[in-house]
Amino acid sequence: MVRRTWLLYLWPGAVPLILEPGWGTFLVAAAFACLFHLCLAATFVWPEIWPSLLTRGAWFFLAAAWAYSVYWAVLCDRRLRRAAASSPGEDLFPAALQAYLRGEWSRTEHLLGRLLHRNPRDAEALLLLVSLWRRTGRLDEAGRLLRELEKLDAARPWYAEIQREKRLLEEKRSSIAADVRTAVSPPAEGRKGPSQSDEFEPPSGDDEPAPPTSAASRHDGDARRAAA
């Protein structure tokens, strides 16, 4: 159920990071990525930032680190395979469940892969793998695996859990579809037309200028008497 391509061995720290997640393997992979991109920039983009001798030395160190990392990844993989072969009766499901509850998705998938390699019809492990793929967004793979799980006789005791996973998958798909529709076509705010109060109303014939105040009337009367 867990597929690992040989290309992962070409990136230092990738395989150990998947098989045995930890800060050490993460820092190795991150350091290789930083050094690789720095060498690319110093060689093709800004060749003047480093002397040519230093650039060649960095590439040589990078090649040596890459070769050792491939050897390290192969050793790590073989060690885990030997451990799995030496303890065939070990129950890995509790460890996979604990990793799942801690949110360690890569380790959970690796342990479930080992379980399913021993017994491809392990309904409990298959159901946990469906739940893992649903949580990590691999909905199509989870749906296909759930349909295969329903056909197994060993899955009959897990009928209620299988139906629950089907409902959760449908809810997840509906939620993603709703988010996509909202992102693509957000609800447009309706433009309000001009209200009746905002429209221009021409003055009617009944509208007359406001009468002058009493003070202005007295002032006009005084002016007329003085002129007379």
C-alpha positions in Angstrom: 0.0 0.0 0.0 2.9 2.3 0.6 4.9 3.0 -2.5 8.4 4.4 -2.4 10.1 5.4 -5.6 13.8 5.0 -6.1 14.1 8.7 -6.8 13.7 9.4 -3.1 17.1 7.8 -2.6 18.7 10.5 -4.7 17.7 13.2 -2.2 19.9 13.1 0.9 17.8 12.5 4.1 14.5 11.8 2.2 14.2 8.1 2.9 15.4 8.3 6.5 13.0 11.2 7.0 10.1 9.0 5.8 11.1 5.9 7.6 12.4 7.5 10.9 11.1 11.0 11.1 13.2 13.3 13.3 15.0 16.6 13.5 18.3 15.0 12.5 17.0 13.7 9.2 15.1 16.8 8.6 18.2 19.0 9.1 20.2 16.8 6.7 17.6 17.1 4.0 17.2 20.9 4.5 21.0 21.5 4.6 21.5 19.6 1.3 18.7 21.6 -0.3 20.3 24.9 0.8 23.8 23.9 -0.3 22.6 22.6 -3.7 20.7 25.7 -4.5 23.6 27.9 -3.3 26.0 26.0 -5.6 23.6 26.4 -8.6 23.4 30.2 -7.9 27.2 30.5 -7.6 27.7 28.5 -10.8 25.1 29.8 -13.2 23.5 33.0 -11.8 26.1 34.9 -9.8 29.5 33.3 -10.6 31.3 36.3 -9.1 30.1 35.7 -5.5 32.6 32.8 -5.0 36.0 32.1 -6.4 36.0 29.3 -8.9 38.1 27.1 -6.7 35.6 27.5 -3.8 32.7 26.7 -6.1 34.4 23.5 -7.4 35.1 22.5 -3.8 31.5 23.0 -2.8 30.3 20.9 -5.7 32.8 18.1 -4.7 31.6 18.2 -1.1 28.0 18.1 -2.4 28.8 15.0 -4.5 30.5 13.2 -1.6 27.6 14.1 0.7 25.1 12.8 -1.9 27.0 9.5 -2.3 27.2 9.0 1.5 23.5 9.9 1.9 22.4 7.2 -0.6 24.5 4.7 1.3 22.9 5.9 4.5 19.4 5.6 3.1 20.0 2.0 1.9 21.4 1.0 5.3 18.4 2.6 7.0 16.0 0.7 4.8 17.8 -2.6 5.2 17.9 -2.2 9.0 14.1 -1.6 9.1 13.5 -4.6 6.8 15.7 -6.9 9.0 13.9 -5.7 12.1 10.5 -6.4 10.6 11.7 -9.9 9.4 13.2 -10.8 12.8 10.0 -10.1 14.7 7.2 -11.4 12.4 4.8 -11.7 15.3 5.2 -8.1 16.5 1.9 -6.3 16.6 2.6 -3.0 14.8 -1.0 -1.7 14.9 -0.8 -0.1 18.4 2.4 1.8 17.3 0.6 2.9 14.1 -2.4 4.0 16.1 -0.2 6.0 18.5 1.6 7.6 15.6 -1.7 8.4 14.0 -3.0 10.1 17.1 0.2 12.2 17.4 -0.3 13.3 13.8 2.9 11.6 12.5 1.4 10.8 9.1 4.6 9.4 7.4 5.4 7.1 10.3 1.8 5.9 10.5 1.7 5.1 6.8 5.1 3.3 7.0 3.9 1.1 9.9 0.6 0.4 8.2 2.5 -0.6 5.0 4.5 -3.1 7.0 1.3 -4.5 8.5 -0.4 -4.8 5.1 2.7 -6.4 3.6 2.3 -9.2 6.1 -1.5 -9.4 5.7 -3.1 -7.4 2.8 -6.5 -8.3 4.2 -6.0 -6.7 7.6 -9.3 -4.8 7.8 -8.3 -2.8 10.9 -5.1 -1.6 9.3 -6.9 -0.9 6.0 -9.6 1.2 7.8 -6.9 3.2 9.6 -5.2 3.8 6.3 -8.4 5.1 4.8 -8.8 7.5 7.7 -5.1 8.6 7.3 -5.6 9.3 3.6 -8.8 11.2 4.2 -7.1 13.4 6.8 -4.2 14.1 4.4 -6.4 15.0 1.5 -5.9 11.9 -0.6 -9.6 11.5 -1.1 -9.6 9.5 -4.3 -7.2 6.9 -3.0 -9.2 6.7 0.3 -12.4 6.1 -1.7 -10.9 3.3 -3.8 -9.4 1.6 -0.8 -12.7 1.9 1.1 -14.5 0.2 -1.8 -12.0 -2.6 -1.8 -12.4 -2.9 2.0 -16.1 -3.3 1.7 -15.7 -6.4 -0.4 -13.6 -8.3 2.2 -15.2 -10.8 4.5 -12.9 -9.7 7.3 -14.4 -6.2 7.1 -17.9 -7.3 8.2 -17.4 -6.5 11.9 -16.3 -3.0 10.9 -19.5 -2.2 8.9 -20.5 0.7 11.1 -17.0 2.2 10.9 -16.8 1.8 7.1 -20.2 3.6 6.7 -18.9 6.4 9.0 -15.8 6.8 6.9 -18.0 6.9 3.7 -20.0 9.8 5.3 -16.8 11.6 6.4 -15.4 11.3 2.9 -18.5 12.7 1.3 -18.5 15.6 3.8 -14.9 16.3 3.0 -15.6 16.3 -0.7 -18.6 18.6 -0.3 -16.6 21.0 1.9 -13.8 21.2 -0.6 -16.2 21.7 -3.5 -17.9 24.5 -1.5 -14.6 26.2 -0.8 -13.7 26.0 -4.5 -17.0 27.5 -5.6 -16.6 30.3 -3.0 -13.0 31.0 -4.2 -13.9 31.0 -7.9 -17.2 32.9 -7.7 -17.4 35.0 -4.5 -20.9 36.4 -3.8 -21.1 39.7 -5.6 -22.5 42.5 -3.6 -25.6 43.9 -5.3 -25.2 47.4 -6.4 -28.0 49.5 -5.0 -29.7 51.7 -7.5 -30.2 55.3 -6.7 -32.9 55.8 -4.1 -35.8 58.1 -4.6 -34.4 60.5 -2.1 -31.1 60.7 -4.0 -32.7 61.5 -7.3 -32.8 65.1 -8.5 -36.2 66.7 -8.0 -36.8 69.9 -10.0 -38.2 72.7 -8.0 -42.0 73.0 -8.3 -43.9 76.1 -8.9 -45.1 76.2 -5.3 -41.6 76.6 -4.0 -41.0 80.3 -3.2 -37.9 82.0 -1.7 -37.9 82.2 2.0 -39.3 85.5 3.4 -36.8 87.9 4.9 -36.2 88.0 8.5 -37.8 90.6 10.7 -34.5 92.4 11.3 -33.9 92.7 7.5 -37.5 94.1 7.1 -36.9 96.8 9.7 -33.6 97.7 8.0 -35.3 98.1 4.6 -38.0 100.3 6.1 -35.5 102.6 7.8 -33.7 103.0 4.5 -36.8 104.0 2.7 -37.7 106.7 5.3 -34.3 108.1 5.1 -34.5 108.3 1.3 -37.9 110.0 1.5 
